Amino acid sequence: MEKLNALKERLEKLGYEACAFETAAQAKEYLLSAIDTQASIGIGGSMTVKEMGLDQALRARGQQVYWHWDAPDGRANEMREKAASADVYLCSANAILEDGRIVNIDGYGNRLAATLHLTGKVYMIVGKNKLGEKSLDEAISRIKNVSCPLNAKRLGLKTPCAVLGHCTDCASPQRMCHATLIFERRPNAHPIEVVLVDEALGY
């Protein structure tokens, strides 16, 4: 927890709200208490949210949840748009550097757009497996050679990284890494709270 608490303090100096928890269960309990029960919820593709069962818990108490992973056929883009205009947006981050920079890489860019300019509040939930790289190159390398291959396999894609287990900077039509966003500090548009968890979550 010492590492997480140090990162929490760094993030607060960069303008974010931040908190740190030992377990995903504690983080889930906190989020359910912090999120208004009347708020609409948008989710940016996130294994972290799914692993925590946070989407199910929010639906169980009657909240409207917009998530393209659950969209009927042909309506994924509609769900992405609704998620981006929700009262609260839940996502993770692909990496948070030791200095507090936050890195996300997307295929569609919906998460990048929502976290940059949303009318509501963003919660980024990040497990310890995505924390603490010292350089931007190290962070991007981990994302492209660990996160993307695992995610591509999960989705059943035939990208080179899914087959080989590492990035080849491919030109595959199924390529997942089309856009990269680096937060130097919290954007001015809306509040962002980073929820750090001392357990591995997502990729």
C-alpha positions in Angstrom: 0.0 0.0 0.0 3.0 2.3 0.5 3.5 2.6 -3.2 -0.2 3.2 -3.9 -0.4 5.9 -1.2 2.6 7.7 -2.7 1.0 7.6 -6.1 -2.3 8.8 -4.7 -0.5 11.9 -3.3 1.2 12.5 -6.6 -2.1 12.3 -8.5 -3.8 14.7 -6.1 -1.0 17.2 -6.8 -1.9 16.8 -10.5 -5.5 17.8 -9.9 -7.2 14.5 -9.6 -9.2 13.2 -6.7 -7.6 9.9 -5.6 -8.1 7.1 -3.2 -6.4 3.7 -2.5 -7.7 0.4 -1.4 -6.2 -2.9 -0.5 -8.9 -5.0 -2.2 -11.2 -4.7 -5.2 -14.1 -5.5 -2.8 -13.3 -2.4 -0.7 -13.0 -0.3 -3.9 -16.4 -1.6 -5.1 -18.1 -0.8 -1.8 -16.6 2.7 -1.9 -17.8 3.3 -5.5 -21.3 2.1 -4.7 -21.5 4.5 -1.8 -20.0 7.4 -3.8 -22.1 7.2 -6.9 -25.5 8.8 -6.7 -28.2 6.2 -7.0 -30.1 8.3 -9.5 -27.1 8.8 -11.8 -26.9 7.3 -15.3 -23.8 5.2 -15.8 -21.5 5.0 -18.8 -18.8 2.3 -19.0 -15.7 2.4 -21.3 -14.7 -1.1 -22.2 -13.2 -2.4 -19.0 -12.3 -5.8 -17.8 -11.7 -4.2 -14.4 -15.3 -3.1 -14.1 -16.5 -6.5 -15.2 -14.2 -8.4 -12.8 -15.4 -6.3 -9.9 -19.1 -7.0 -10.8 -19.6 -3.3 -10.6 -21.9 -3.1 -13.6 -24.2 -5.8 -12.2 -24.3 -4.2 -8.8 -25.3 -0.8 -10.3 -28.0 -2.4 -12.5 -29.3 -4.4 -9.5 -30.1 -1.2 -7.7 -32.0 0.1 -10.7 -29.5 2.4 -12.4 -29.3 2.9 -16.2 -26.0 1.5 -17.4 -24.8 2.2 -21.0 -22.0 -0.2 -22.1 -21.2 -1.2 -25.6 -20.1 -4.7 -24.5 -23.8 -5.4 -23.7 -25.3 -3.7 -26.7 -27.6 -5.6 -29.0 -26.2 -6.3 -32.5 -25.6 -3.2 -34.5 -26.0 -0.8 -31.6 -22.5 -0.7 -30.1 -21.8 2.8 -31.4 -25.2 4.0 -30.0 -24.2 2.7 -26.6 -20.7 4.3 -26.8 -22.4 7.7 -27.5 -24.9 7.2 -24.6 -22.1 6.2 -22.3 -20.2 9.4 -23.1 -23.1 11.5 -22.1 -23.9 9.7 -18.9 -23.8 11.3 -15.4 -20.9 9.1 -14.4 -18.3 7.3 -16.5 -16.5 4.2 -15.3 -13.3 3.0 -16.9 -9.8 1.9 -16.1 -6.4 3.1 -17.3 -3.9 1.0 -19.3 -1.0 2.5 -17.3 -0.2 5.1 -14.6 3.4 6.1 -14.5 5.3 6.6 -11.3 5.2 10.4 -12.0 1.4 10.4 -12.3 1.0 10.4 -16.1 -2.0 8.3 -17.2 -1.9 6.4 -20.5 -4.8 4.9 -22.4 -4.8 3.3 -25.9 -8.0 2.7 -27.7 -9.3 1.2 -31.0 -12.4 3.3 -31.3 -11.4 6.2 -29.1 -14.7 6.4 -27.2 -13.0 6.0 -23.8 -10.4 8.6 -24.8 -13.0 11.1 -25.8 -15.2 10.5 -22.8 -12.4 10.9 -20.3 -11.1 14.1 -22.0 -14.5 15.9 -22.2 -17.4 14.6 -20.3 -20.2 16.5 -18.6 -20.3 14.3 -15.6 -17.7 12.6 -13.4 -15.1 10.0 -14.4 -13.9 7.2 -12.1 -10.7 5.4 -13.3 -10.3 2.2 -11.4 -6.8 0.9 -11.7 -5.2 -2.3 -10.3 -1.6 -2.6 -9.2 -0.6 -4.5 -12.3 -0.9 -1.2 -14.3 1.0 1.0 -12.0 4.5 2.3 -11.6 6.4 2.3 -14.9 9.1 4.8 -14.8 9.1 5.9 -18.4 6.5 6.4 -21.1 8.2 3.9 -23.4 8.0 1.2 -20.7 4.3 2.0 -20.1 3.4 1.8 -23.8 5.5 -1.3 -24.3 3.6 -3.1 -21.5 0.2 -2.0 -23.0 1.1 -3.2 -26.5 2.9 -6.4 -25.5 0.8 -7.5 -22.5 -2.6 -5.7 -22.4 -3.4 -5.7 -26.1 -2.5 -9.4 -26.9 -4.5 -10.6 -23.9 -7.5 -8.4 -24.8 -7.3 -9.5 -28.5 -7.3 -13.1 -27.5 -10.3 -12.5 -25.2 -12.2 -11.0 -28.1 -11.3 -13.8 -30.5 -9.4 -11.4 -32.8 -6.8 -12.6 -35.4 -4.4 -9.8 -34.9 -0.7 -10.7 -34.9 -0.4 -9.8 -31.2 -3.2 -12.3 -30.4 -1.4 -15.0 -32.2 2.2 -14.2 -31.3 1.7 -12.7 -27.9 3.5 -9.4 -28.6 3.1 -6.3 -30.8 4.3 -6.2 -34.4 2.9 -2.7 -35.1 0.6 -4.4 -37.5 -1.8 -3.1 -40.2 -4.5 -5.6 -39.4 -8.1 -4.4 -39.9 -8.7 -5.7 -36.4 -5.9 -3.7 -34.8 -6.9 -2.4 -31.4 -4.3 0.3 -30.8 -5.4 3.2 -33.0 -5.1 6.2 -30.7 -3.0 7.0 -27.6 -3.9 9.5 -24.9 -1.5 10.7 -22.3 -2.8 12.8 -19.4 -0.1 15.1 -18.0 -2.6 16.5 -15.5 -6.3 16.3 -15.0 -8.2 18.1 -17.8 -10.2 21.1 -16.8 -13.5 19.9 -18.2 -14.7 17.7 -15.4 -13.7 15.9 -12.2 -11.7 12.6 -12.4 -11.2 10.4 -9.5 -8.6 7.7 -9.7 -9.3 4.6 -7.6 -6.2 2.6 -7.0 -6.4 -1.0 -5.9 -3.6 -3.1 -4.5 -4.7 -6.2 -6.5 -4.2 -7.1 -10.1 -7.3 -6.1 -12.2 -7.9 -6.4 -15.9 -5.0 -6.4 -18.3 
